[in-house]
C-alpha cells in the first residue's frame, strides 16, 4: 500500500480549532515533525484541510 510522508512546516497558532485538531489527529505536534502514514481517502481529506501548513511527499 502506498504511503504519504507529511511534515508540519507552519505553526498552528492562531488557526481555527478544526485545523489545530486535524494536525493533532495526523500525529504532528511541533514544526518539523514528520510522519509516514498509509494513503487512504480519509487521510487525503485531512491533509487537504490543512495543506497550507504541511509538506507532503508521496
PDBQT receptor file of N, H, CA, C and O in Angstrom, charges set to zero:
ATOM      1  N   UNK A   1       0.835  -1.177   0.000  1.00  0.00    +0.000 N 
ATOM      2  CA  UNK A   1       0.000   0.000   0.000  1.00  0.00    +0.000 C 
ATOM      3  C   UNK A   1       0.883   1.245   0.000  1.00  0.00    +0.000 C 
ATOM      4  O   UNK A   1       1.937   1.276   0.635  1.00  0.00    +0.000 OA
ATOM      5  N   UNK A   2       0.444   2.246  -0.707  1.00  0.00    +0.000 N 
ATOM      6  H   UNK A   2      -0.412   2.221  -1.223  1.00  0.00    +0.000 HD
ATOM      7  CA  UNK A   2       1.197   3.496  -0.802  1.00  0.00    +0.000 C 
ATOM      8  C   UNK A   2       1.137   4.247   0.527  1.00  0.00    +0.000 C 
ATOM      9  O   UNK A   2       0.208   4.084   1.317  1.00  0.00    +0.000 OA
ATOM     10  N   UNK A   3       2.143   5.060   0.742  1.00  0.00    +0.000 N 
ATOM     11  H   UNK A   3       2.898   5.192   0.100  1.00  0.00    +0.000 HD
ATOM     12  CA  UNK A   3       2.151   5.857   1.966  1.00  0.00    +0.000 C 
ATOM     13  C   UNK A   3       2.523   7.294   1.639  1.00  0.00    +0.000 C 
ATOM     14  O   UNK A   3       3.126   7.581   0.604  1.00  0.00    +0.000 OA
ATOM     15  N   UNK A   4       2.152   8.187   2.543  1.00  0.00    +0.000 N 
ATOM     16  H   UNK A   4       1.663   7.954   3.384  1.00  0.00    +0.000 HD
ATOM     17  CA  UNK A   4       2.472   9.597   2.420  1.00  0.00    +0.000 C 
ATOM     18  C   UNK A   4       3.408   9.982   3.546  1.00  0.00    +0.000 C 
ATOM     19  O   UNK A   4       3.251   9.531   4.681  1.00  0.00    +0.000 OA
ATOM     20  N   UNK A   5       4.373  10.811   3.231  1.00  0.00    +0.000 N 
ATOM     21  H   UNK A   5       4.500  11.178   2.309  1.00  0.00    +0.000 HD
ATOM     22  CA  UNK A   5       5.272  11.361   4.241  1.00  0.00    +0.000 C 
ATOM     23  C   UNK A   5       4.869  12.816   4.410  1.00  0.00    +0.000 C 
ATOM     24  O   UNK A   5       5.034  13.625   3.498  1.00  0.00    +0.000 OA
ATOM     25  N   UNK A   6       4.334  13.147   5.592  1.00  0.00    +0.000 N 
ATOM     26  H   UNK A   6       4.200  12.489   6.334  1.00  0.00    +0.000 HD
ATOM     27  CA  UNK A   6       3.858  14.502   5.839  1.00  0.00    +0.000 C 
ATOM     28  C   UNK A   6       4.711  15.163   6.912  1.00  0.00    +0.000 C 
ATOM     29  O   UNK A   6       5.090  14.534   7.900  1.00  0.00    +0.000 OA
ATOM     30  N   UNK A   7       5.006  16.443   6.701  1.00  0.00    +0.000 N 
ATOM     31  H   UNK A   7       4.698  16.954   5.898  1.00  0.00    +0.000 HD
ATOM     32  CA  UNK A   7       5.822  17.225   7.626  1.00  0.00    +0.000 C 
ATOM     33  C   UNK A   7       5.096  18.527   7.941  1.00  0.00    +0.000 C 
ATOM     34  O   UNK A   7       4.611  19.208   7.037  1.00  0.00    +0.000 OA
ATOM     35  N   UNK A   8       5.022  18.869   9.218  1.00  0.00    +0.000 N 
ATOM     36  H   UNK A   8       5.415  18.316   9.952  1.00  0.00    +0.000 HD
ATOM     37  CA  UNK A   8       4.419  20.135   9.631  1.00  0.00    +0.000 C 
ATOM     38  C   UNK A   8       5.427  21.245   9.386  1.00  0.00    +0.000 C 
ATOM     39  O   UNK A   8       6.509  21.233   9.971  1.00  0.00    +0.000 OA
ATOM     40  N   UNK A   9       5.092  22.204   8.533  1.00  0.00    +0.000 N 
ATOM     41  H   UNK A   9       4.212  22.214   8.058  1.00  0.00    +0.000 HD
ATOM     42  CA  UNK A   9       6.005  23.278   8.159  1.00  0.00    +0.000 C 
ATOM     43  C   UNK A   9       5.634  24.630   8.740  1.00  0.00    +0.000 C 
ATOM     44  O   UNK A   9       6.486  25.514   8.828  1.00  0.00    +0.000 OA
ATOM     45  N   UNK A  10       4.374  24.814   9.142  1.00  0.00    +0.000 N 
ATOM     46  H   UNK A  10       3.682  24.097   9.070  1.00  0.00    +0.000 HD
ATOM     47  CA  UNK A  10       3.947  26.101   9.689  1.00  0.00    +0.000 C 
ATOM     48  C   UNK A  10       3.213  25.867  10.997  1.00  0.00    +0.000 C 
ATOM     49  O   UNK A  10       2.656  24.794  11.225  1.00  0.00    +0.000 OA
ATOM     50  N   UNK A  11       3.218  26.871  11.847  1.00  0.00    +0.000 N 
ATOM     51  H   UNK A  11       3.671  27.743  11.661  1.00  0.00    +0.000 HD
ATOM     52  CA  UNK A  11       2.613  26.783  13.166  1.00  0.00    +0.000 C 
ATOM     53  C   UNK A  11       1.089  26.770  13.087  1.00  0.00    +0.000 C 
ATOM     54  O   UNK A  11       0.496  27.311  12.155  1.00  0.00    +0.000 OA
ATOM     55  N   UNK A  12       0.469  26.141  14.085  1.00  0.00    +0.000 N 
ATOM     56  H   UNK A  12       0.951  25.701  14.843  1.00  0.00    +0.000 HD
ATOM     57  CA  UNK A  12      -0.991  26.132  14.169  1.00  0.00    +0.000 C 
ATOM     58  C   UNK A  12      -1.510  27.242  15.077  1.00  0.00    +0.000 C 
ATOM     59  O   UNK A  12      -2.718  27.354  15.288  1.00  0.00    +0.000 OA
ATOM     60  N   UNK A  13      -0.613  28.060  15.616  1.00  0.00    +0.000 N 
ATOM     61  H   UNK A  13       0.368  27.970  15.445  1.00  0.00    +0.000 HD
ATOM     62  CA  UNK A  13      -1.021  29.165  16.481  1.00  0.00    +0.000 C 
ATOM     63  C   UNK A  13      -1.861  30.158  15.667  1.00  0.00    +0.000 C 
ATOM     64  O   UNK A  13      -1.455  30.592  14.589  1.00  0.00    +0.000 OA
ATOM     65  N   UNK A  14      -3.014  30.501  16.189  1.00  0.00    +0.000 N 
ATOM     66  H   UNK A  14      -3.344  30.148  17.065  1.00  0.00    +0.000 HD
ATOM     67  CA  UNK A  14      -3.900  31.457  15.532  1.00  0.00    +0.000 C 
ATOM     68  C   UNK A  14      -4.790  30.848  14.469  1.00  0.00    +0.000 C 
ATOM     69  O   UNK A  14      -5.563  31.563  13.831  1.00  0.00    +0.000 OA
ATOM     70  N   UNK A  15      -4.700  29.554  14.266  1.00  0.00    +0.000 N 
ATOM     71  H   UNK A  15      -4.072  28.974  14.785  1.00  0.00    +0.000 HD
ATOM     72  CA  UNK A  15      -5.541  28.869  13.272  1.00  0.00    +0.000 C 
ATOM     73  C   UNK A  15      -6.871  28.481  13.908  1.00  0.00    +0.000 C 
ATOM     74  O   UNK A  15      -6.958  28.363  15.130  1.00  0.00    +0.000 OA
ATOM     75  N   UNK A  16      -7.910  28.281  13.094  1.00  0.00    +0.000 N 
ATOM     76  H   UNK A  16      -7.839  28.377  12.101  1.00  0.00    +0.000 HD
ATOM     77  CA  UNK A  16      -9.193  27.828  13.641  1.00  0.00    +0.000 C 
ATOM     78  C   UNK A  16      -9.037  26.468  14.338  1.00  0.00    +0.000 C 
ATOM     79  O   UNK A  16      -8.153  25.680  14.000  1.00  0.00    +0.000 OA
ATOM     80  N   UNK A  17      -9.901  26.216  15.303  1.00  0.00    +0.000 N 
ATOM     81  H   UNK A  17     -10.619  26.856  15.577  1.00  0.00    +0.000 HD
ATOM     82  CA  UNK A  17      -9.820  24.999  16.099  1.00  0.00    +0.000 C 
ATOM     83  C   UNK A  17      -9.842  23.721  15.287  1.00  0.00    +0.000 C 
ATOM     84  O   UNK A  17      -9.136  22.770  15.621  1.00  0.00    +0.000 OA
ATOM     85  N   UNK A  18     -10.647  23.674  14.215  1.00  0.00    +0.000 N 
ATOM     86  H   UNK A  18     -11.221  24.447  13.944  1.00  0.00    +0.000 HD
ATOM     87  CA  UNK A  18     -10.725  22.448  13.429  1.00  0.00    +0.000 C 
ATOM     88  C   UNK A  18      -9.394  22.136  12.739  1.00  0.00    +0.000 C 
ATOM     89  O   UNK A  18      -9.062  20.968  12.537  1.00  0.00    +0.000 OA
ATOM     90  N   UNK A  19      -8.632  23.168  12.379  1.00  0.00    +0.000 N 
ATOM     91  H   UNK A  19      -8.901  24.117  12.544  1.00  0.00    +0.000 HD
ATOM     92  CA  UNK A  19      -7.328  22.929  11.763  1.00  0.00    +0.000 C 
ATOM     93  C   UNK A  19      -6.321  22.425  12.792  1.00  0.00    +0.000 C 
ATOM     94  O   UNK A  19      -5.514  21.547  12.487  1.00  0.00    +0.000 OA
ATOM     95  N   UNK A  20      -6.360  22.969  14.004  1.00  0.00    +0.000 N 
ATOM     96  H   UNK A  20      -7.016  23.682  14.251  1.00  0.00    +0.000 HD
ATOM     97  CA  UNK A  20      -5.479  22.515  15.076  1.00  0.00    +0.000 C 
ATOM     98  C   UNK A  20      -5.764  21.046  15.384  1.00  0.00    +0.000 C 
ATOM     99  O   UNK A  20      -4.834  20.252  15.529  1.00  0.00    +0.000 OA
ATOM    100  N   UNK A  21      -7.045  20.680  15.485  1.00  0.00    +0.000 N 
ATOM    101  H   UNK A  21      -7.800  21.324  15.368  1.00  0.00    +0.000 HD
ATOM    102  CA  UNK A  21      -7.417  19.299  15.788  1.00  0.00    +0.000 C 
ATOM    103  C   UNK A  21      -7.039  18.352  14.655  1.00  0.00    +0.000 C 
ATOM    104  O   UNK A  21      -6.657  17.209  14.908  1.00  0.00    +0.000 OA
ATOM    105  N   UNK A  22      -7.140  18.810  13.417  1.00  0.00    +0.000 N 
ATOM    106  H   UNK A  22      -7.450  19.738  13.212  1.00  0.00    +0.000 HD
ATOM    107  CA  UNK A  22      -6.753  17.969  12.280  1.00  0.00    +0.000 C 
ATOM    108  C   UNK A  22      -5.263  17.678  12.308  1.00  0.00    +0.000 C 
ATOM    109  O   UNK A  22      -4.852  16.542  12.073  1.00  0.00    +0.000 OA
ATOM    110  N   UNK A  23      -4.447  18.688  12.593  1.00  0.00    +0.000 N 
ATOM    111  H   UNK A  23      -4.781  19.611  12.784  1.00  0.00    +0.000 HD
ATOM    112  CA  UNK A  23      -2.997  18.487  12.674  1.00  0.00    +0.000 C 
ATOM    113  C   UNK A  23      -2.667  17.514  13.801  1.00  0.00    +0.000 C 
ATOM    114  O   UNK A  23      -1.813  16.642  13.637  1.00  0.00    +0.000 OA
ATOM    115  N   UNK A  24      -3.337  17.657  14.945  1.00  0.00    +0.000 N 
ATOM    116  H   UNK A  24      -4.031  18.366  15.078  1.00  0.00    +0.000 HD
ATOM    117  CA  UNK A  24      -3.109  16.745  16.068  1.00  0.00    +0.000 C 
ATOM    118  C   UNK A  24      -3.493  15.310  15.697  1.00  0.00    +0.000 C 
ATOM    119  O   UNK A  24      -2.791  14.363  16.052  1.00  0.00    +0.000 OA
ATOM    120  N   UNK A  25      -4.609  15.154  14.983  1.00  0.00    +0.000 N 
ATOM    121  H   UNK A  25      -5.180  15.923  14.695  1.00  0.00    +0.000 HD
ATOM    122  CA  UNK A  25      -5.068  13.815  14.620  1.00  0.00    +0.000 C 
ATOM    123  C   UNK A  25      -4.143  13.158  13.595  1.00  0.00    +0.000 C 
ATOM    124  O   UNK A  25      -4.119  11.934  13.475  1.00  0.00    +0.000 OA
ATOM    125  N   UNK A  26      -3.386  13.966  12.862  1.00  0.00    +0.000 N 
ATOM    126  H   UNK A  26      -3.406  14.961  12.959  1.00  0.00    +0.000 HD
ATOM    127  CA  UNK A  26      -2.381  13.419  11.948  1.00  0.00    +0.000 C 
ATOM    128  C   UNK A  26      -1.125  12.989  12.706  1.00  0.00    +0.000 C 
ATOM    129  O   UNK A  26      -0.234  12.368  12.127  1.00  0.00    +0.000 OA
ATOM    130  N   UNK A  27      -1.053  13.317  13.992  1.00  0.00    +0.000 N 
ATOM    131  H   UNK A  27      -1.777  13.822  14.461  1.00  0.00    +0.000 HD
ATOM    132  CA  UNK A  27       0.081  12.913  14.814  1.00  0.00    +0.000 C 
ATOM    133  C   UNK A  27       1.241  13.887  14.784  1.00  0.00    +0.000 C 
ATOM    134  O   UNK A  27       2.369  13.526  15.117  1.00  0.00    +0.000 OA
ATOM    135  N   UNK A  28       0.969  15.116  14.386  1.00  0.00    +0.000 N 
ATOM    136  H   UNK A  28       0.053  15.410  14.116  1.00  0.00    +0.000 HD
ATOM    137  CA  UNK A  28       2.011  16.137  14.313  1.00  0.00    +0.000 C 
ATOM    138  C   UNK A  28       1.831  17.118  15.465  1.00  0.00    +0.000 C 
ATOM    139  O   UNK A  28       0.714  17.560  15.736  1.00  0.00    +0.000 OA
ATOM    140  N   UNK A  29       2.926  17.462  16.146  1.00  0.00    +0.000 N 
ATOM    141  H   UNK A  29       3.833  17.103  15.926  1.00  0.00    +0.000 HD
ATOM    142  CA  UNK A  29       2.828  18.326  17.315  1.00  0.00    +0.000 C 
ATOM    143  C   UNK A  29       3.658  19.601  17.169  1.00  0.00    +0.000 C 
ATOM    144  O   UNK A  29       3.184  20.688  17.501  1.00  0.00    +0.000 OA
ATOM    145  N   UNK A  30       4.878  19.480  16.682  1.00  0.00    +0.000 N 
ATOM    146  H   UNK A  30       5.264  18.598  16.412  1.00  0.00    +0.000 HD
ATOM    147  CA  UNK A  30       5.771  20.635  16.571  1.00  0.00    +0.000 C 
ATOM    148  C   UNK A  30       6.184  20.822  15.113  1.00  0.00    +0.000 C 
ATOM    149  O   UNK A  30       6.115  19.889  14.312  1.00  0.00    +0.000 OA
ATOM    150  N   UNK A  31       6.610  22.024  14.783  1.00  0.00    +0.000 N 
ATOM    151  H   UNK A  31       6.667  22.782  15.434  1.00  0.00    +0.000 HD
ATOM    152  CA  UNK A  31       7.114  22.291  13.441  1.00  0.00    +0.000 C 
ATOM    153  C   UNK A  31       8.315  21.382  13.193  1.00  0.00    +0.000 C 
ATOM    154  O   UNK A  31       9.210  21.279  14.032  1.00  0.00    +0.000 OA
ATOM    155  N   UNK A  32       8.326  20.734  12.052  1.00  0.00    +0.000 N 
ATOM    156  H   UNK A  32       7.599  20.818  11.371  1.00  0.00    +0.000 HD
ATOM    157  CA  UNK A  32       9.404  19.829  11.707  1.00  0.00    +0.000 C 
ATOM    158  C   UNK A  32       9.071  18.373  11.970  1.00  0.00    +0.000 C 
ATOM    159  O   UNK A  32       9.792  17.489  11.505  1.00  0.00    +0.000 OA
ATOM    160  N   UNK A  33       7.988  18.093  12.709  1.00  0.00    +0.000 N 
ATOM    161  H   UNK A  33       7.403  18.811  13.087  1.00  0.00    +0.000 HD
ATOM    162  CA  UNK A  33       7.580  16.710  12.941  1.00  0.00    +0.000 C 
ATOM    163  C   UNK A  33       7.180  16.075  11.624  1.00  0.00    +0.000 C 
ATOM    164  O   UNK A  33       6.513  16.697  10.797  1.00  0.00    +0.000 OA
ATOM    165  N   UNK A  34       7.597  14.815  11.434  1.00  0.00    +0.000 N 
ATOM    166  H   UNK A  34       8.139  14.310  12.105  1.00  0.00    +0.000 HD
ATOM    167  CA  UNK A  34       7.304  14.081  10.209  1.00  0.00    +0.000 C 
ATOM    168  C   UNK A  34       6.666  12.750  10.560  1.00  0.00    +0.000 C 
ATOM    169  O   UNK A  34       7.066  12.094  11.521  1.00  0.00    +0.000 OA
ATOM    170  N   UNK A  35       5.666  12.353   9.773  1.00  0.00    +0.000 N 
ATOM    171  H   UNK A  35       5.341  12.886   8.992  1.00  0.00    +0.000 HD
ATOM    172  CA  UNK A  35       5.011  11.062   9.940  1.00  0.00    +0.000 C 
ATOM    173  C   UNK A  35       4.889  10.417   8.580  1.00  0.00    +0.000 C 
ATOM    174  O   UNK A  35       4.718  11.099   7.570  1.00  0.00    +0.000 OA
ATOM    175  N   UNK A  36       4.978   9.104   8.555  1.00  0.00    +0.000 N 
ATOM    176  H   UNK A  36       5.117   8.549   9.376  1.00  0.00    +0.000 HD
ATOM    177  CA  UNK A  36       4.713   8.347   7.337  1.00  0.00    +0.000 C 
ATOM    178  C   UNK A  36       3.471   7.520   7.604  1.00  0.00    +0.000 C 
ATOM    179  O   UNK A  36       3.469   6.651   8.476  1.00  0.00    +0.000 OA
ATOM    180  N   UNK A  37       2.401   7.794   6.842  1.00  0.00    +0.000 N 
ATOM    181  H   UNK A  37       2.402   8.500   6.133  1.00  0.00    +0.000 HD
ATOM    182  CA  UNK A  37       1.091   7.203   7.097  1.00  0.00    +0.000 C 
ATOM    183  C   UNK A  37       0.563   6.588   5.808  1.00  0.00    +0.000 C 
ATOM    184  O   UNK A  37       0.799   7.110   4.718  1.00  0.00    +0.000 OA
ATOM    185  N   UNK A  38      -0.161   5.461   5.944  1.00  0.00    +0.000 N 
ATOM    186  H   UNK A  38      -0.352   5.037   6.829  1.00  0.00    +0.000 HD
ATOM    187  CA  UNK A  38      -0.768   4.816   4.788  1.00  0.00    +0.000 C 
ATOM    188  C   UNK A  38      -1.763   5.748   4.118  1.00  0.00    +0.000 C 
ATOM    189  O   UNK A  38      -2.520   6.452   4.786  1.00  0.00    +0.000 OA
ATOM    190  N   UNK A  39      -1.754   5.745   2.803  1.00  0.00    +0.000 N 
ATOM    191  H   UNK A  39      -1.139   5.173   2.260  1.00  0.00    +0.000 HD
ATOM    192  CA  UNK A  39      -2.588   6.634   1.998  1.00  0.00    +0.000 C 
ATOM    193  C   UNK A  39      -4.006   6.078   1.914  1.00  0.00    +0.000 C 
ATOM    194  O   UNK A  39      -4.234   5.028   1.313  1.00  0.00    +0.000 OA
ATOM    195  N   UNK A  40      -4.960   6.791   2.522  1.00  0.00    +0.000 N 
ATOM    196  H   UNK A  40      -4.775   7.644   3.010  1.00  0.00    +0.000 HD
ATOM    197  CA  UNK A  40      -6.373   6.420   2.469  1.00  0.00    +0.000 C 
ATOM    198  C   UNK A  40      -7.181   7.662   2.098  1.00  0.00    +0.000 C 
ATOM    199  O   UNK A  40      -6.691   8.784   2.228  1.00  0.00    +0.000 OA
ATOM    200  N   UNK A  41      -8.414   7.467   1.640  1.00  0.00    +0.000 N 
ATOM    201  H   UNK A  41      -8.813   6.556   1.534  1.00  0.00    +0.000 HD
ATOM    202  CA  UNK A  41      -9.241   8.640   1.326  1.00  0.00    +0.000 C 
ATOM    203  C   UNK A  41      -9.462   9.552   2.530  1.00  0.00    +0.000 C 
ATOM    204  O   UNK A  41      -9.492  10.773   2.378  1.00  0.00    +0.000 OA
ATOM    205  N   UNK A  42      -9.616   8.979   3.725  1.00  0.00    +0.000 N 
ATOM    206  H   UNK A  42      -9.592   7.987   3.848  1.00  0.00    +0.000 HD
ATOM    207  CA  UNK A  42      -9.824   9.793   4.929  1.00  0.00    +0.000 C 
ATOM    208  C   UNK A  42      -8.585  10.632   5.218  1.00  0.00    +0.000 C 
ATOM    209  O   UNK A  42      -8.697  11.807   5.566  1.00  0.00    +0.000 OA
ATOM    210  N   UNK A  43      -7.415  10.040   5.077  1.00  0.00    +0.000 N 
ATOM    211  H   UNK A  43      -7.324   9.085   4.795  1.00  0.00    +0.000 HD
ATOM    212  CA  UNK A  43      -6.168  10.770   5.309  1.00  0.00    +0.000 C 
ATOM    213  C   UNK A  43      -6.007  11.886   4.287  1.00  0.00    +0.000 C 
ATOM    214  O   UNK A  43      -5.595  12.993   4.632  1.00  0.00    +0.000 OA
ATOM    215  N   UNK A  44      -6.329  11.598   3.035  1.00  0.00    +0.000 N 
ATOM    216  H   UNK A  44      -6.663  10.699   2.754  1.00  0.00    +0.000 HD
ATOM    217  CA  UNK A  44      -6.239  12.629   1.992  1.00  0.00    +0.000 C 
ATOM    218  C   UNK A  44      -7.137  13.814   2.316  1.00  0.00    +0.000 C 
ATOM    219  O   UNK A  44      -6.759  14.961   2.078  1.00  0.00    +0.000 OA
ATOM    220  N   UNK A  45      -8.325  13.549   2.857  1.00  0.00    +0.000 N 
ATOM    221  H   UNK A  45      -8.632  12.617   3.050  1.00  0.00    +0.000 HD
ATOM    222  CA  UNK A  45      -9.231  14.625   3.231  1.00  0.00    +0.000 C 
ATOM    223  C   UNK A  45      -8.652  15.489   4.338  1.00  0.00    +0.000 C 
ATOM    224  O   UNK A  45      -8.757  16.715   4.294  1.00  0.00    +0.000 OA
ATOM    225  N   UNK A  46      -8.033  14.845   5.344  1.00  0.00    +0.000 N 
ATOM    226  H   UNK A  46      -7.947  13.849   5.379  1.00  0.00    +0.000 HD
ATOM    227  CA  UNK A  46      -7.426  15.601   6.439  1.00  0.00    +0.000 C 
ATOM    228  C   UNK A  46      -6.252  16.435   5.931  1.00  0.00    +0.000 C 
ATOM    229  O   UNK A  46      -6.095  17.595   6.315  1.00  0.00    +0.000 OA
ATOM    230  N   UNK A  47      -5.430  15.843   5.070  1.00  0.00    +0.000 N 
ATOM    231  H   UNK A  47      -5.557  14.901   4.758  1.00  0.00    +0.000 HD
ATOM    232  CA  UNK A  47      -4.281  16.568   4.522  1.00  0.00    +0.000 C 
ATOM    233  C   UNK A  47      -4.765  17.748   3.683  1.00  0.00    +0.000 C 
ATOM    234  O   UNK A  47      -4.171  18.825   3.728  1.00  0.00    +0.000 OA
ATOM    235  N   UNK A  48      -5.828  17.553   2.927  1.00  0.00    +0.000 N 
ATOM    236  H   UNK A  48      -6.311  16.677   2.890  1.00  0.00    +0.000 HD
ATOM    237  CA  UNK A  48      -6.362  18.635   2.092  1.00  0.00    +0.000 C 
ATOM    238  C   UNK A  48      -6.867  19.798   2.937  1.00  0.00    +0.000 C 
ATOM    239  O   UNK A  48      -6.783  20.952   2.517  1.00  0.00    +0.000 OA
ATOM    240  N   UNK A  49      -7.390  19.503   4.126  1.00  0.00    +0.000 N 
ATOM    241  H   UNK A  49      -7.457  18.566   4.468  1.00  0.00    +0.000 HD
ATOM    242  CA  UNK A  49      -7.902  20.539   5.018  1.00  0.00    +0.000 C 
ATOM    243  C   UNK A  49      -6.801  21.478   5.495  1.00  0.00    +0.000 C 
ATOM    244  O   UNK A  49      -7.026  22.679   5.642  1.00  0.00    +0.000 OA
ATOM    245  N   UNK A  50      -5.604  20.930   5.738  1.00  0.00    +0.000 N 
ATOM    246  H   UNK A  50      -5.421  19.954   5.618  1.00  0.00    +0.000 HD
ATOM    247  CA  UNK A  50      -4.507  21.740   6.290  1.00  0.00    +0.000 C 
ATOM    248  C   UNK A  50      -3.285  21.730   5.369  1.00  0.00    +0.000 C 
ATOM    249  O   UNK A  50      -2.152  21.823   5.841  1.00  0.00    +0.000 OA
ATOM    250  N   UNK A  51      -3.510  21.621   4.075  1.00  0.00    +0.000 N 
ATOM    251  H   UNK A  51      -4.430  21.546   3.692  1.00  0.00    +0.000 HD
ATOM    252  CA  UNK A  51      -2.400  21.512   3.131  1.00  0.00    +0.000 C 
ATOM    253  C   UNK A  51      -1.484  22.731   3.145  1.00  0.00    +0.000 C 
ATOM    254  O   UNK A  51      -0.314  22.621   2.780  1.00  0.00    +0.000 OA
ATOM    255  N   UNK A  52      -1.994  23.893   3.558  1.00  0.00    +0.000 N 
ATOM    256  H   UNK A  52      -2.945  23.982   3.855  1.00  0.00    +0.000 HD
ATOM    257  CA  UNK A  52      -1.171  25.101   3.610  1.00  0.00    +0.000 C 
ATOM    258  C   UNK A  52      -0.190  25.076   4.782  1.00  0.00    +0.000 C 
ATOM    259  O   UNK A  52       0.706  25.917   4.848  1.00  0.00    +0.000 OA
ATOM    260  N   UNK A  53      -0.343  24.136   5.697  1.00  0.00    +0.000 N 
ATOM    261  H   UNK A  53      -1.070  23.452   5.643  1.00  0.00    +0.000 HD
ATOM    262  CA  UNK A  53       0.555  24.015   6.847  1.00  0.00    +0.000 C 
ATOM    263  C   UNK A  53       1.542  22.872   6.699  1.00  0.00    +0.000 C 
ATOM    264  O   UNK A  53       2.488  22.766   7.479  1.00  0.00    +0.000 OA
ATOM    265  N   UNK A  54       1.333  22.009   5.698  1.00  0.00    +0.000 N 
ATOM    266  H   UNK A  54       0.565  22.095   5.064  1.00  0.00    +0.000 HD
ATOM    267  CA  UNK A  54       2.101  20.774   5.562  1.00  0.00    +0.000 C 
ATOM    268  C   UNK A  54       2.945  20.748   4.302  1.00  0.00    +0.000 C 
ATOM    269  O   UNK A  54       2.719  21.500   3.354  1.00  0.00    +0.000 OA
ATOM    270  N   UNK A  55       3.923  19.859   4.325  1.00  0.00    +0.000 N 
ATOM    271  H   UNK A  55       4.107  19.248   5.096  1.00  0.00    +0.000 HD
ATOM    272  CA  UNK A  55       4.675  19.480   3.133  1.00  0.00    +0.000 C 
ATOM    273  C   UNK A  55       4.417  17.980   2.962  1.00  0.00    +0.000 C 
ATOM    274  O   UNK A  55       4.633  17.205   3.894  1.00  0.00    +0.000 OA
ATOM    275  N   UNK A  56       3.961  17.574   1.787  1.00  0.00    +0.000 N 
ATOM    276  H   UNK A  56       3.786  18.203   1.030  1.00  0.00    +0.000 HD
ATOM    277  CA  UNK A  56       3.560  16.191   1.553  1.00  0.00    +0.000 C 
ATOM    278  C   UNK A  56       4.409  15.592   0.449  1.00  0.00    +0.000 C 
ATOM    279  O   UNK A  56       4.579  16.184  -0.617  1.00  0.00    +0.000 OA
ATOM    280  N   UNK A  57       4.948  14.385   0.727  1.00  0.00    +0.000 N 
ATOM    281  H   UNK A  57       4.809  13.904   1.593  1.00  0.00    +0.000 HD
ATOM    282  CA  UNK A  57       5.695  13.628  -0.276  1.00  0.00    +0.000 C 
ATOM    283  C   UNK A  57       5.038  12.267  -0.427  1.00  0.00    +0.000 C 
ATOM    284  O   UNK A  57       4.718  11.612   0.565  1.00  0.00    +0.000 OA
ATOM    285  N   UNK A  58       4.838  11.844  -1.664  1.00  0.00    +0.000 N 
ATOM    286  H   UNK A  58       5.098  12.376  -2.470  1.00  0.00    +0.000 HD
ATOM    287  CA  UNK A  58       4.244  10.529  -1.905  1.00  0.00    +0.000 C 
ATOM    288  C   UNK A  58       5.291   9.460  -2.012  1.00  0.00    +0.000 C 
ATOM    289  O   UNK A  58       4.962   8.291  -2.215  1.00  0.00    +0.000 OA
TER     290      UNK A  58
